[in-house]
C-alpha cells in the first residue's frame, strides 16, 4: 500500500513523452508533469513498472484501466511509466485496450529523477532494473504517498481504498 511519505519529490518540469489512445488514434506528446497537474487541477498517480506485456505489469495496467472512472471520481489521473519505447507502449495499449496514458522513458531521465532504477536480486543473480513503484501527488502537485517495491496484483484496489473518503 502506498504510505504517507516524508520524501520531498516535486513533479518534474522537464518534458516526458506521453502515449495515449484518443478516439481510436494514438497521440504522442511531450509534456511536463508539473504543467499537466496544474492545467488539469487533479491529483496524479504516477506508477513505474518494469516492462510492457509482462504478467505483473499487464495486471497492474488493466486493473488501473478497470478502475479509471473510480479514480476520476476521486479527482486523480493515472499515468504508467516504463523504459519501453513509444511503439512498444502503443502495442501494449492496443493489445489490452488500456485507457490510461503511458510515458516512454527510454532515456531513463524520469526513472533516475524518482530513483526507481536499483540493483535487484533475481534468482541469486544481481541486475540493475526498474523497481515497481508508485507516487501519489495531490492537485497542488505535492507528493502525499509513495511506495517502492510494490506488488502489482490488487494494487489499484489498495490505492482506491487509501484515497476513498472515510
C-alpha positions, 0 to 999 in steps of 0.5 A, spaced: 500 500 500 502 506 498 504 510 505 504 517 507 511 519 505 516 524 508 520 524 501 520 531 498 519 529 490 516 535 486 513 533 479 518 534 474 518 540 469 522 537 464 518 534 458 516 526 458 513 523 452 506 521 453 502 515 449 495 515 449 489 512 445 484 518 443 478 516 439 481 510 436 488 514 434 494 514 438 497 521 440 504 522 442 506 528 446 511 531 450 509 534 456 511 536 463 508 533 469 508 539 473 504 543 467 499 537 466 497 537 474 496 544 474 492 545 467 488 539 469 487 541 477 487 533 479 491 529 483 496 524 479 498 517 480 504 516 477 506 508 477 513 505 474 513 498 472 518 494 469 516 492 462 510 492 457 506 485 456 509 482 462 504 478 467 505 483 473 505 489 469 499 487 464 495 486 471 497 492 474 495 496 467 488 493 466 486 493 473 488 501 473 484 501 466 478 497 470 478 502 475 479 509 471 472 512 472 473 510 480 479 514 480 476 520 476 471 520 481 476 521 486 479 527 482 486 523 480 489 521 473 493 515 472 499 515 468 504 508 467 511 509 466 516 504 463 523 504 459 519 501 453 519 505 447 513 509 444 511 503 439 512 498 444 507 502 449 502 503 443 502 495 442 501 494 449 495 499 449 492 496 443 493 489 445 489 490 452 485 496 450 488 500 456 485 507 457 490 510 461 496 514 458 503 511 458 510 515 458 516 512 454 522 513 458 527 510 454 532 515 456 531 513 463 531 521 465 524 520 469 526 513 472 533 516 475 529 523 477 524 518 482 530 513 483 526 507 481 532 504 477 536 499 483 540 493 483 535 487 484 536 480 486 533 475 481 534 468 482 541 469 486 543 473 480 544 481 481 541 486 475 540 493 475 532 494 473 526 498 474 523 497 481 515 497 481 513 503 484 508 508 485 507 516 487 501 519 489 501 527 488 495 531 490 492 537 485 497 542 488 502 537 485 505 535 492 507 528 493 502 525 499 504 517 498 509 513 495 511 506 495 517 502 492 517 495 491 510 494 490 506 488 488 502 489 482 496 484 483 490 488 487 494 494 487 489 499 484 484 496 489 489 498 495 490 505 492 482 506 491 481 504 498 487 509 501 484 515 497 476 513 498 473 518 503 472 515 510 
